Amino acid sequence: MELNSLPEEITNEFKSLFEGLENSTATETVDEYKSTFDALELYNLEIDTVPKLLDPFFQKVGLAALVGTSDSGKSTFLRQLSLNIVLQKETFIRCKLNCESNKVIYVSTEDDSNSVSAAIRKQVNYMIVQEENLDFSLLKNLQFIFDTENLLEKLKKRLEKEPCDLIVIDAFSDVFAKEINANTQVRQFLNDYDKIAKKHNCLIIFLHHIGKNTQKNTPSKDSIIGSQAFEAKMRVVIELRPSSYIENYKDLWVLKANFLDSSFKTKSYVLEMNSDLIFKETGDRNSKNQNAKKDNSAIIEKVQELSGKGLSVRKIEEELKSTELKVSKSVIGEILKKNRQKN
């Protein structure tokens, strides 16, 4: 389309946009201009770090995944994240939220409206106790979709009407109707969602599962069910894993995030989920080599000694924190569990 064929007011606006771009042509469309940059233009954007929706874990635009077993609390985690966004909270699990519209679309395939209602009420009622001036009217900015027929078109129409910061697809295997192990089919499916995420400047998080027998293995993106194309298309992959030794504790592992250095990936972020379905950051981190510590005789002896004095798991951790025997609560819990089994 020639620029001269457009209405005068639109022509003038886009002439100014194209002015000074040596490689621009009169045949370029608006969409082409927005999605095509030369290196100088990219440099002049002055982006030093990837913009984050939840800093440091989730980027603002594109595709991401939260994976884990069926009992790991993935949906609960993502609903709380969604609530914190629409309620205009500044943080989630002590991580900074950087929102634009404070609106979320949540696609729920595994839980119906009654189940979600019960869960949401628990979470919101807890927040009310913690924050007296909670604005209930903001909850309308969290929209749930339970019917996934023609889902992509539904999302496009909603995003054309109003922007949102986040779309949650819970769960991937329910909205992807083709062969889950077929790389080409998975990639083509995800490409469509990636396009609308980028077009509408939002993040889409897919909830997905890992293999049942992989929970005993070291956290890895290789444990994800289905095609490798799923993981490859995600900018971020995070696993939520239940603790084997402390009830209601979860380990949040960064399995993939090209914009984060290795320090974010070598240790988990330990979270606690209370009876009101609220996740809290404990401040602890567990390394992938925790097995070495749980078999360390010096650590075992000291943990048993402190436990014999009546110290709780948390107190033992605090006691050892400033020593060479520093160890996480999950390892302390495992040592004590094994000791009880022996006796």
Contacts in CASP RR format, 6 or more apart in sequence:
PFRMAT RR
TARGET T0000
AUTHOR 0000-0000-0000
METHOD contacts of the structure
MODEL  1
MELNSLPEEITNEFKSLFEGLENSTATETVDEYKSTFDALELYNLEIDTV
PKLLDPFFQKVGLAALVGTSDSGKSTFLRQLSLNIVLQKETFIRCKLNCE
SNKVIYVSTEDDSNSVSAAIRKQVNYMIVQEENLDFSLLKNLQFIFDTEN
LLEKLKKRLEKEPCDLIVIDAFSDVFAKEINANTQVRQFLNDYDKIAKKH
NCLIIFLHHIGKNTQKNTPSKDSIIGSQAFEAKMRVVIELRPSSYIENYK
DLWVLKANFLDSSFKTKSYVLEMNSDLIFKETGDRNSKNQNAKKDNSAII
EKVQELSGKGLSVRKIEEELKSTELKVSKSVIGEILKKNRQKN
1 27 0 8 1.000
1 29 0 8 1.000
2 26 0 8 1.000
2 27 0 8 1.000
3 11 0 8 1.000
3 14 0 8 1.000
3 15 0 8 1.000
3 18 0 8 1.000
3 26 0 8 1.000
4 11 0 8 1.000
4 26 0 8 1.000
6 14 0 8 1.000
14 30 0 8 1.000
14 33 0 8 1.000
17 33 0 8 1.000
18 24 0 8 1.000
18 28 0 8 1.000
18 33 0 8 1.000
23 38 0 8 1.000
24 33 0 8 1.000
28 36 0 8 1.000
49 259 0 8 1.000
50 59 0 8 1.000
50 259 0 8 1.000
51 59 0 8 1.000
51 60 0 8 1.000
51 61 0 8 1.000
51 98 0 8 1.000
52 58 0 8 1.000
52 59 0 8 1.000
52 60 0 8 1.000
52 96 0 8 1.000
52 98 0 8 1.000
53 59 0 8 1.000
53 60 0 8 1.000
53 97 0 8 1.000
53 98 0 8 1.000
53 99 0 8 1.000
53 165 0 8 1.000
53 166 0 8 1.000
53 203 0 8 1.000
54 81 0 8 1.000
54 92 0 8 1.000
54 95 0 8 1.000
54 96 0 8 1.000
54 97 0 8 1.000
54 98 0 8 1.000
55 95 0 8 1.000
55 96 0 8 1.000
55 97 0 8 1.000
55 98 0 8 1.000
56 95 0 8 1.000
56 257 0 8 1.000
56 260 0 8 1.000
56 264 0 8 1.000
57 95 0 8 1.000
57 236 0 8 1.000
57 238 0 8 1.000
57 252 0 8 1.000
57 254 0 8 1.000
57 257 0 8 1.000
58 64 0 8 1.000
58 203 0 8 1.000
58 205 0 8 1.000
58 236 0 8 1.000
59 203 0 8 1.000
59 235 0 8 1.000
59 236 0 8 1.000
59 259 0 8 1.000
60 98 0 8 1.000
60 165 0 8 1.000
60 201 0 8 1.000
60 202 0 8 1.000
60 203 0 8 1.000
61 197 0 8 1.000
61 198 0 8 1.000
61 201 0 8 1.000
61 202 0 8 1.000
61 203 0 8 1.000
62 194 0 8 1.000
62 197 0 8 1.000
62 198 0 8 1.000
62 202 0 8 1.000
62 203 0 8 1.000
62 204 0 8 1.000
62 235 0 8 1.000
63 190 0 8 1.000
63 193 0 8 1.000
63 194 0 8 1.000
63 197 0 8 1.000
63 203 0 8 1.000
63 204 0 8 1.000
63 205 0 8 1.000
63 206 0 8 1.000
63 233 0 8 1.000
63 234 0 8 1.000
63 235 0 8 1.000
64 203 0 8 1.000
64 204 0 8 1.000
64 205 0 8 1.000
64 206 0 8 1.000
64 234 0 8 1.000
64 235 0 8 1.000
64 236 0 8 1.000
64 237 0 8 1.000
64 238 0 8 1.000
65 172 0 8 1.000
65 205 0 8 1.000
65 206 0 8 1.000
65 207 0 8 1.000
65 208 0 8 1.000
65 224 0 8 1.000
65 230 0 8 1.000
65 231 0 8 1.000
65 234 0 8 1.000
65 236 0 8 1.000
65 237 0 8 1.000
65 238 0 8 1.000
66 74 0 8 1.000
66 77 0 8 1.000
66 78 0 8 1.000
66 205 0 8 1.000
66 206 0 8 1.000
66 207 0 8 1.000
66 208 0 8 1.000
66 238 0 8 1.000
66 239 0 8 1.000
66 240 0 8 1.000
67 74 0 8 1.000
67 207 0 8 1.000
67 208 0 8 1.000
67 209 0 8 1.000
67 210 0 8 1.000
67 223 0 8 1.000
67 224 0 8 1.000
67 237 0 8 1.000
67 238 0 8 1.000
67 239 0 8 1.000
67 240 0 8 1.000
67 255 0 8 1.000
68 74 0 8 1.000
68 208 0 8 1.000
68 209 0 8 1.000
68 210 0 8 1.000
68 239 0 8 1.000
68 240 0 8 1.000
68 241 0 8 1.000
69 209 0 8 1.000
69 210 0 8 1.000
69 211 0 8 1.000
69 212 0 8 1.000
69 215 0 8 1.000
69 241 0 8 1.000
69 242 0 8 1.000
70 209 0 8 1.000
71 242 0 8 1.000
72 240 0 8 1.000
72 241 0 8 1.000
72 242 0 8 1.000
72 250 0 8 1.000
73 240 0 8 1.000
73 242 0 8 1.000
73 250 0 8 1.000
73 273 0 8 1.000
74 170 0 8 1.000
74 207 0 8 1.000
74 240 0 8 1.000
75 108 0 8 1.000
75 110 0 8 1.000
75 111 0 8 1.000
75 119 0 8 1.000
75 170 0 8 1.000
75 207 0 8 1.000
76 119 0 8 1.000
76 123 0 8 1.000
76 273 0 8 1.000
76 277 0 8 1.000
76 279 0 8 1.000
77 240 0 8 1.000
77 279 0 8 1.000
78 106 0 8 1.000
78 168 0 8 1.000
78 170 0 8 1.000
78 205 0 8 1.000
78 207 0 8 1.000
79 106 0 8 1.000
79 116 0 8 1.000
79 119 0 8 1.000
79 120 0 8 1.000
79 123 0 8 1.000
79 277 0 8 1.000
80 92 0 8 1.000
80 123 0 8 1.000
80 277 0 8 1.000
80 278 0 8 1.000
80 279 0 8 1.000
81 92 0 8 1.000
81 166 0 8 1.000
82 104 0 8 1.000
82 106 0 8 1.000
82 142 0 8 1.000
82 166 0 8 1.000
82 168 0 8 1.000
83 120 0 8 1.000
83 123 0 8 1.000
83 124 0 8 1.000
83 127 0 8 1.000
83 139 0 8 1.000
83 142 0 8 1.000
84 91 0 8 1.000
84 92 0 8 1.000
84 97 0 8 1.000
85 92 0 8 1.000
85 97 0 8 1.000
85 99 0 8 1.000
85 102 0 8 1.000
85 103 0 8 1.000
85 104 0 8 1.000
85 142 0 8 1.000
85 165 0 8 1.000
85 166 0 8 1.000
86 102 0 8 1.000
86 103 0 8 1.000
86 104 0 8 1.000
86 138 0 8 1.000
86 139 0 8 1.000
86 141 0 8 1.000
86 142 0 8 1.000
87 127 0 8 1.000
87 134 0 8 1.000
87 135 0 8 1.000
87 138 0 8 1.000
87 139 0 8 1.000
88 99 0 8 1.000
88 102 0 8 1.000
88 135 0 8 1.000
88 138 0 8 1.000
89 97 0 8 1.000
90 96 0 8 1.000
90 97 0 8 1.000
91 97 0 8 1.000
93 252 0 8 1.000
93 269 0 8 1.000
93 271 0 8 1.000
93 279 0 8 1.000
93 280 0 8 1.000
93 281 0 8 1.000
94 281 0 8 1.000
94 283 0 8 1.000
95 281 0 8 1.000
99 165 0 8 1.000
100 163 0 8 1.000
100 165 0 8 1.000
100 201 0 8 1.000
101 141 0 8 1.000
101 162 0 8 1.000
101 163 0 8 1.000
101 164 0 8 1.000
101 165 0 8 1.000
102 138 0 8 1.000
102 141 0 8 1.000
102 165 0 8 1.000
103 141 0 8 1.000
103 142 0 8 1.000
103 143 0 8 1.000
103 162 0 8 1.000
103 163 0 8 1.000
103 164 0 8 1.000
103 165 0 8 1.000
104 141 0 8 1.000
104 142 0 8 1.000
104 143 0 8 1.000
104 164 0 8 1.000
104 165 0 8 1.000
104 166 0 8 1.000
104 167 0 8 1.000
104 168 0 8 1.000
105 143 0 8 1.000
105 145 0 8 1.000
105 155 0 8 1.000
105 158 0 8 1.000
105 164 0 8 1.000
105 166 0 8 1.000
105 167 0 8 1.000
105 168 0 8 1.000
106 142 0 8 1.000
106 143 0 8 1.000
106 144 0 8 1.000
106 145 0 8 1.000
106 167 0 8 1.000
106 168 0 8 1.000
106 170 0 8 1.000
107 144 0 8 1.000
107 145 0 8 1.000
107 148 0 8 1.000
107 151 0 8 1.000
107 167 0 8 1.000
107 168 0 8 1.000
107 169 0 8 1.000
107 170 0 8 1.000
107 175 0 8 1.000
108 116 0 8 1.000
108 144 0 8 1.000
108 145 0 8 1.000
108 146 0 8 1.000
108 170 0 8 1.000
109 146 0 8 1.000
109 148 0 8 1.000
109 170 0 8 1.000
109 171 0 8 1.000
109 174 0 8 1.000
109 175 0 8 1.000
110 170 0 8 1.000
110 171 0 8 1.000
110 174 0 8 1.000
111 119 0 8 1.000
111 170 0 8 1.000
112 146 0 8 1.000
113 144 0 8 1.000
113 146 0 8 1.000
116 144 0 8 1.000
119 277 0 8 1.000
122 276 0 8 1.000
122 277 0 8 1.000
123 276 0 8 1.000
123 277 0 8 1.000
123 278 0 8 1.000
124 134 0 8 1.000
124 139 0 8 1.000
125 276 0 8 1.000
126 274 0 8 1.000
126 276 0 8 1.000
126 277 0 8 1.000
126 278 0 8 1.000
127 134 0 8 1.000
127 278 0 8 1.000
128 134 0 8 1.000
143 158 0 8 1.000
145 151 0 8 1.000
145 154 0 8 1.000
148 174 0 8 1.000
148 175 0 8 1.000
151 175 0 8 1.000
152 192 0 8 1.000
152 193 0 8 1.000
152 196 0 8 1.000
155 167 0 8 1.000
155 196 0 8 1.000
156 196 0 8 1.000
158 164 0 8 1.000
159 196 0 8 1.000
159 199 0 8 1.000
159 200 0 8 1.000
159 202 0 8 1.000
163 200 0 8 1.000
163 201 0 8 1.000
163 202 0 8 1.000
164 200 0 8 1.000
164 202 0 8 1.000
165 202 0 8 1.000
165 203 0 8 1.000
166 202 0 8 1.000
166 203 0 8 1.000
166 204 0 8 1.000
166 205 0 8 1.000
167 197 0 8 1.000
167 202 0 8 1.000
167 203 0 8 1.000
167 204 0 8 1.000
167 205 0 8 1.000
168 204 0 8 1.000
168 205 0 8 1.000
168 207 0 8 1.000
169 175 0 8 1.000
169 193 0 8 1.000
169 204 0 8 1.000
169 205 0 8 1.000
169 206 0 8 1.000
169 207 0 8 1.000
170 207 0 8 1.000
171 206 0 8 1.000
171 207 0 8 1.000
171 208 0 8 1.000
171 209 0 8 1.000
172 206 0 8 1.000
172 207 0 8 1.000
172 208 0 8 1.000
172 230 0 8 1.000
173 180 0 8 1.000
173 208 0 8 1.000
173 209 0 8 1.000
173 225 0 8 1.000
176 186 0 8 1.000
176 189 0 8 1.000
178 185 0 8 1.000
178 186 0 8 1.000
178 189 0 8 1.000
179 185 0 8 1.000
180 186 0 8 1.000
180 225 0 8 1.000
180 226 0 8 1.000
180 227 0 8 1.000
181 226 0 8 1.000
181 227 0 8 1.000
182 227 0 8 1.000
183 227 0 8 1.000
183 228 0 8 1.000
183 229 0 8 1.000
184 229 0 8 1.000
185 227 0 8 1.000
186 226 0 8 1.000
186 227 0 8 1.000
186 229 0 8 1.000
186 230 0 8 1.000
186 233 0 8 1.000
187 227 0 8 1.000
187 229 0 8 1.000
187 232 0 8 1.000
187 233 0 8 1.000
190 229 0 8 1.000
190 230 0 8 1.000
190 233 0 8 1.000
191 233 0 8 1.000
193 204 0 8 1.000
194 204 0 8 1.000
194 233 0 8 1.000
196 204 0 8 1.000
197 203 0 8 1.000
197 204 0 8 1.000
206 230 0 8 1.000
206 234 0 8 1.000
208 224 0 8 1.000
208 225 0 8 1.000
208 230 0 8 1.000
209 224 0 8 1.000
209 225 0 8 1.000
210 223 0 8 1.000
210 224 0 8 1.000
210 225 0 8 1.000
210 239 0 8 1.000
211 223 0 8 1.000
211 224 0 8 1.000
211 225 0 8 1.000
214 220 0 8 1.000
214 223 0 8 1.000
215 241 0 8 1.000
217 223 0 8 1.000
218 288 0 8 1.000
219 239 0 8 1.000
219 241 0 8 1.000
219 251 0 8 1.000
219 253 0 8 1.000
219 255 0 8 1.000
219 268 0 8 1.000
219 288 0 8 1.000
220 255 0 8 1.000
221 231 0 8 1.000
221 237 0 8 1.000
221 255 0 8 1.000
221 256 0 8 1.000
223 239 0 8 1.000
224 230 0 8 1.000
224 231 0 8 1.000
224 237 0 8 1.000
231 237 0 8 1.000
231 256 0 8 1.000
234 256 0 8 1.000
235 256 0 8 1.000
235 257 0 8 1.000
235 258 0 8 1.000
235 259 0 8 1.000
236 254 0 8 1.000
236 256 0 8 1.000
236 257 0 8 1.000
237 254 0 8 1.000
237 255 0 8 1.000
237 256 0 8 1.000
237 257 0 8 1.000
238 252 0 8 1.000
238 253 0 8 1.000
238 254 0 8 1.000
238 255 0 8 1.000
238 257 0 8 1.000
239 251 0 8 1.000
239 252 0 8 1.000
239 253 0 8 1.000
239 255 0 8 1.000
240 250 0 8 1.000
240 251 0 8 1.000
240 252 0 8 1.000
240 253 0 8 1.000
241 250 0 8 1.000
241 251 0 8 1.000
241 252 0 8 1.000
241 253 0 8 1.000
241 268 0 8 1.000
242 249 0 8 1.000
242 250 0 8 1.000
242 251 0 8 1.000
243 249 0 8 1.000
243 250 0 8 1.000
243 251 0 8 1.000
243 270 0 8 1.000
243 330 0 8 1.000
244 330 0 8 1.000
244 334 0 8 1.000
245 330 0 8 1.000
245 331 0 8 1.000
245 333 0 8 1.000
245 334 0 8 1.000
245 337 0 8 1.000
246 313 0 8 1.000
246 329 0 8 1.000
246 330 0 8 1.000
246 333 0 8 1.000
248 272 0 8 1.000
248 273 0 8 1.000
248 274 0 8 1.000
248 275 0 8 1.000
249 270 0 8 1.000
249 271 0 8 1.000
249 272 0 8 1.000
249 273 0 8 1.000
249 282 0 8 1.000
249 329 0 8 1.000
249 330 0 8 1.000
250 270 0 8 1.000
250 271 0 8 1.000
250 272 0 8 1.000
250 273 0 8 1.000
250 279 0 8 1.000
251 268 0 8 1.000
251 269 0 8 1.000
251 270 0 8 1.000
251 271 0 8 1.000
251 286 0 8 1.000
251 330 0 8 1.000
252 268 0 8 1.000
252 269 0 8 1.000
252 270 0 8 1.000
252 271 0 8 1.000
253 265 0 8 1.000
253 268 0 8 1.000
254 260 0 8 1.000
254 264 0 8 1.000
254 265 0 8 1.000
255 265 0 8 1.000
257 264 0 8 1.000
257 265 0 8 1.000
266 287 0 8 1.000
266 288 0 8 1.000
267 285 0 8 1.000
267 286 0 8 1.000
267 287 0 8 1.000
267 288 0 8 1.000
268 285 0 8 1.000
268 286 0 8 1.000
268 287 0 8 1.000
269 281 0 8 1.000
269 283 0 8 1.000
269 285 0 8 1.000
270 281 0 8 1.000
270 282 0 8 1.000
270 283 0 8 1.000
270 284 0 8 1.000
270 285 0 8 1.000
270 286 0 8 1.000
270 328 0 8 1.000
270 329 0 8 1.000
270 330 0 8 1.000
271 279 0 8 1.000
271 280 0 8 1.000
271 281 0 8 1.000
271 282 0 8 1.000
272 279 0 8 1.000
272 280 0 8 1.000
272 282 0 8 1.000
273 279 0 8 1.000
273 280 0 8 1.000
274 280 0 8 1.000
282 329 0 8 1.000
284 317 0 8 1.000
284 328 0 8 1.000
284 329 0 8 1.000
285 328 0 8 1.000
286 328 0 8 1.000
286 330 0 8 1.000
286 331 0 8 1.000
290 328 0 8 1.000
290 330 0 8 1.000
290 331 0 8 1.000
293 299 0 8 1.000
293 327 0 8 1.000
293 328 0 8 1.000
293 331 0 8 1.000
294 300 0 8 1.000
294 331 0 8 1.000
294 334 0 8 1.000
294 335 0 8 1.000
296 325 0 8 1.000
298 325 0 8 1.000
299 320 0 8 1.000
299 325 0 8 1.000
299 327 0 8 1.000
299 331 0 8 1.000
299 335 0 8 1.000
300 335 0 8 1.000
300 339 0 8 1.000
302 320 0 8 1.000
302 325 0 8 1.000
303 316 0 8 1.000
303 320 0 8 1.000
303 327 0 8 1.000
303 332 0 8 1.000
303 335 0 8 1.000
303 336 0 8 1.000
304 335 0 8 1.000
304 336 0 8 1.000
304 339 0 8 1.000
306 315 0 8 1.000
306 316 0 8 1.000
306 319 0 8 1.000
306 320 0 8 1.000
307 316 0 8 1.000
307 336 0 8 1.000
307 339 0 8 1.000
311 319 0 8 1.000
313 329 0 8 1.000
313 332 0 8 1.000
313 333 0 8 1.000
313 336 0 8 1.000
314 329 0 8 1.000
316 332 0 8 1.000
317 327 0 8 1.000
317 328 0 8 1.000
317 329 0 8 1.000
317 332 0 8 1.000
320 326 0 8 1.000
320 327 0 8 1.000
END
